[in-house]
Amino acid sequence: MKSKILIVDDSGLARRLIRKILEELGHEVEEVSDGAQALERYVLNHHDVIVLDLLMHGMYGVEVLRKFKELNPDLPVIVATADIQRTTREQVREAGAVALLNKPVTKEQLAEVLSVVLAGGTVWN
């Protein structure tokens, strides 16, 4: 199933790696480097899924996640971060993320999470 996915990450390398995986999986991909751009792009293009980093310039990722959920409570947001703290995991789950992936993200992890998320599920271990 081809979906429109927005990658939000201030690291160009991380965006390129995730984009490559998503395009190999057959999805349409757009990418931005900060939260303000992400919210603007979403309003204009209504993506099916967001892949969101937490540590970015400007707005912190959890703040961006909350704003996405205000715009569309049903929007699936997958957090991809290098932060492995339990408190971070709990914080993004409470804010409405459907999954959290640790960076670097692998094709297998992302494919598995996307299949569950696109079917309407969540992935929390």
ABEGO torsion letter per residue (X at the ends): XBBBBBBBBABAAAAAAAAAAAAAAGBBBBBBABAAAAAAAAAAAGBABBBBBABBBEBBAAAAAAAAAAABAABBBBBBBABABAAAAAAAAAAGBABBBBOBBBAAAAAAAAAAAAAGBBBBX
